[in-house]
């Protein structure tokens, strides 16, 4: 048994076997997950990184409107590229724990209202300038300014002040918040010279790669930063991201060797790709979820009976089976699932044409409802919208499905049109998820869910240090979103990426796709 598992662990380390299959075989042999994971870690360490060359990714989620300004990032390509050239104070580990990045250490007062972060010395920006606590303060100030239109604005609302004190940065919070280190991992909060106030889209950060190519919606590239402060990141000499929004073209590029890594593998073709020599599927469960979002302040969606009708008119089980092919779990019209430590189970909403028809009639609305979708909204989003159309028809609800082009979807449809398909990658904590997308003043409140009572509960949970009491508040918040919000959540998705078998260093990370966004700077190419 030991020889078999050691052999299999070496195949995983070499990228020739899926980690999930390895753990499944280990379980079948009666081996504890802890021991199996230690074998994987040893195998990866024995394999060792290979330096040099060019590591390429083919990605969905890029558009001509993309910017290098971290405040504006809303889709995969700018976010992923940003993880390579920029860094935050804190980085969330694959195990979901906050780890030091540009902050060496941190601590809080007993009431969790004053937080002190010790800023790392000797870190250079790509322009040769040394990063200072003043740059950190300026970054937080910019993302707290409504004029910056930052996706992190909702997270910044709890900060009363931020100041530099020698090599420390001190945060004074309006209310206690035990989750502040998690919030500071938000990918918008890349530390920039003077916080990006001078030129936010300059693409100058402290990451392992400096920007050399910026062709928005086409191609992005970087070269290894010679003065990077760590020696365990950035193994390739150069990195490149090629925007390939078409799923078939993206898969072909991987098979043909034009790229080494791709994101957003459609579940319906996973089994086919598994049979392709030299290609490895990398999938991991997490907090990501596919959604249909309705603006609660826009007719006809400002009527909760209509929103309930649309929720009951969705056949989640059919969608999970036909769209995710088992690579995910059922959604329940909230953004929270069991991946969150303070999750509370609620009664699962099911497809119910009679209830849907009842609420639809009660809403007083008549005529079709327009739903916008696109291939880039999430893998299988067009097919999902058509399934939704069919199930809604059984309740007497006419959904008109409009397929939008991928280029411009995130700038012209999402967060602008009143009913559309979308996705969320999830956030490390419930507070961060709710603060980003459900707090009334959040720039990314894409369902226009404006509730003063909900906001008060959010602040109350944030300052509650007793886990049991905090969990109870989150349970009530989840019930409100489920029953009165504008998010319709059919399913939580696995992140499904694929790589060449030559790619080494891959680690499953449920925080986000592509190894939590770090695949290009943490992986390498074996000979």
PyMOL commands that set and color helices and strands:
alter all, ss='L'
color gray80, all
select helices_A, chain A and resi 2-13+19-28+33-47+70-72+76-85+133-143+146-148+153-156+180-183+193-196+247-255+267-274+304-312+316-324+353-363+381-393+409-412+430-437+452-463+467-484+513-516+519-522
alter helices_A, ss='H'
color red, helices_A
select strands_A, chain A and resi 54-59+90-92+98-100+103-108+114-119+159-165+168-173+209-215+219-224+238-243+261-262+279-284+289-294+328-330+369-373+399-403+419-424+487-493+495-500+503-504+524-525
alter strands_A, ss='S'
color yellow, strands_A
deselect
rebuild
show_as cartoon
